[in-house]
């Protein structure tokens, strides 16, 4: 490519100084200067110039915050090896085929789209919303190309609602290798069959790189992972989802007891128990002297709540203890026996779940893994949905979260296509 001339024009319109840039470019290779390409019919190398294609206007990076366009005519070369001597238009590396923008400008649009919306970028850059959307679609496909991965490490599974209150759930599947977190799937629902189909699509060589699969307590996720990965891969149930379940039992007893105490205690005595909910939810290590005093008064009025709270703290201590998987199983079984030997029934549902999924819950003690990174992704998705005034299409969600999270491994591969 040779730049023949460069013209800058300053034009005053309505008292405002506008700047326009005109770049005239001459392209082409002479015989012996290199091969422009291959014939689209026979794939033979061609270098015989025949003519030039129609003039195209290509949007390029702005200059001094002003729009910049490249006006080019691509050379057409003739193939003498084919019978009808077909003509082939030379393509350039800095522009995608049939695109009216340079790759640099499209990358600029993608960067502008991060933490922004399609409509905002459209207004700021004076291009149609459809153009911005097509650029995003071109560089970020609707599903993962497994060829771009060599290691999956820890896989996390969780669901999120596309529409609040509509139970329109999609499943977010992500991969964590070291500190790098990547979205590998946004699935249409959370059914076992859907998860199973996705896991089976993972190539065998990549399945061997999976270290563990972290999930919540949902049977569909766990059973699909067990069926595909078997006993070779650790299936880990996130300890924070487990904690949420047994702490719910404590909260239910608190509600029952506080309702009873409201009737039995004087207003002055009952007012002393305000904020009990937040104190009961606090980790024991973070309790202040005032918090501890409140618990003493509360437990004085409710022996049942005291027992439930102590059992809950015992279970938390088990998860906080550095132990082996077998040690964790032994401690959890002892806790179950302790509950069963007591008069407390509020943990009955949780105990059934714990007994059923004991192996997957105890896998936490191997490397103390959790799906906390998945919850972090979910929070980012919620922010993205609010910023974009709601995203109700899972494909659009996959593209936007991949872009906003900086899945840069996709971009260079697609640019070079």
Secondary structure, DSSP 8 states (H G I E B T S, - for coil): -EEEEEEEEEEEETTEEEEEEEEEEE----TTS---EE-TTT--EE-EEEEEEEEEEEEEEEETTEEEEEEEEEEEEE-SSSTT--EEE---TTB-TT-SBBHHHHHHHHHHHTTS-HHHHHHHHT--HHHHHHHHHHHS-SS--GGG-S--EEEEEEEEESSTTTT-EEEEEEEEETTEEEEEEEES---HHHHHHHHHHS-HHHHTTEEEEEE-S-HHHHHHHHHHHGGGSEEEE-HHHHHHHHHHHHHHHHHHHHHHHHHHS-HHHHHTTTTHHHHHHS-GGG--HHHHHHHHHHHHH-HHHHHHHHHHHHHHHHHHS---HHHHHHHHHHHHHHHHTSS--TTHHHHHHHHHTHHHHHTHHHH---SHHHHHHHHHHHHHHHHTT----HHHHHHHHHHHTT-HHHHHHHHT-
